[in-house]
């Protein structure tokens, strides 16, 4: 269990990789390592969520929270594209260190990147938007904690957006988000990935 990307301190030997990837029209240079999610490329689900995210519909003020940021592709792409402050959190210390390094090497400064187990340690509440590519393998309880805890952290009109595969629990997540928010929209379906969005009314 100690080597999974959703644990605090993966004890795998370091094995760094560096590669480039374009997100929202900007080319990023990433460094990744063993013990983090999707170390070889930006995973397809995150790409779909980044592309589907609508920043123009958000409240005029407030930042964005990236839950389970990994080495940083979602949060850094949104921070660079939209200029809002983005708080990026992950339970995995190795991932947080990589995300911080990737912010620096890509000159993205409007980010606050730190360790937090889901919503335990937050710096900038309330948020205009919360996004997550949740750690499915950590279990349904963890995923649903991310969904249920988001509502009270959002500004009125703020959004929760997640990506989840149909076979890994999209219908269950949609039901949970509807219970919590009173609404849940399927924004996009792409190769089995669902982008689900709820709005705090």
TAZI-V292358 format. One record per pair of residues at least 12 apart in sequence whose C-alpha atoms are under 7 Angstrom apart, sorted by the first residue. I is the first residue (numbers start at 1). J is the second residue. Records with the same first field share a line. If there is no record, write none. Layout:
# TAZI-V292358
I = J + J
This chain:
# TAZI-V292358
3 = 35
4 = 35
5 = 35 + 36 + 37 + 92
6 = 91 + 92 + 135 + 138
7 = 91 + 92
8 = 91 + 92 + 93
9 = 92 + 93 + 94
10 = 35
12 = 34 + 35
14 = 33 + 34
15 = 33 + 34
16 = 31 + 32 + 33 + 34
17 = 31 + 32 + 33
18 = 30 + 31 + 32
19 = 31
23 = 77
24 = 77 + 81
28 = 106
29 = 106
30 = 102
31 = 98 + 102
32 = 71 + 98
36 = 70 + 95
37 = 70
42 = 73
45 = 163 + 193
46 = 74 + 133
49 = 163 + 195
50 = 74
52 = 188
58 = 128 + 157 + 158
59 = 128 + 157 + 158
61 = 128
62 = 126 + 127 + 128
63 = 84 + 85 + 86 + 127 + 128 + 129
64 = 85 + 86 + 87 + 127 + 128 + 129 + 130
65 = 86 + 87 + 88 + 127 + 129 + 130 + 131
66 = 87 + 88 + 89 + 130 + 131 + 132
67 = 88 + 89 + 90 + 118 + 131 + 132
68 = 89 + 90 + 132 + 133 + 134
69 = 88 + 89 + 90
70 = 90 + 95 + 96 + 99
71 = 95 + 96 + 98 + 99
72 = 99
75 = 88
76 = 103 + 108
79 = 110 + 111
80 = 108
84 = 110
85 = 110 + 111
86 = 110 + 111 + 112
87 = 111 + 112 + 113
88 = 112 + 113 + 114
89 = 113 + 114 + 115 + 116
90 = 115 + 116 + 117
91 = 115 + 116 + 117
92 = 115
93 = 115
96 = 113 + 114 + 115
100 = 113
118 = 146
125 = 153
126 = 153 + 154 + 155
127 = 153 + 154 + 155 + 158
128 = 154 + 155 + 158 + 159
129 = 154 + 158 + 159 + 160
130 = 159 + 160 + 161
131 = 160 + 161 + 162
132 = 161 + 162 + 163
133 = 162 + 163 + 164
147 = 177
148 = 180
151 = 181 + 200
154 = 200
156 = 200 + 201
157 = 199 + 200 + 201
158 = 199 + 200
159 = 197 + 198 + 199 + 200
160 = 197 + 198 + 199
161 = 195 + 196 + 197 + 198
162 = 195 + 196 + 197
163 = 193 + 194 + 195 + 196
164 = 193 + 194 + 195
165 = 192 + 193 + 194
166 = 192 + 193 + 194
170 = 194
174 = 196
177 = 198
181 = 198 + 199 + 200
183 = 198 + 199
184 = 196 + 197 + 198
185 = 197 + 198
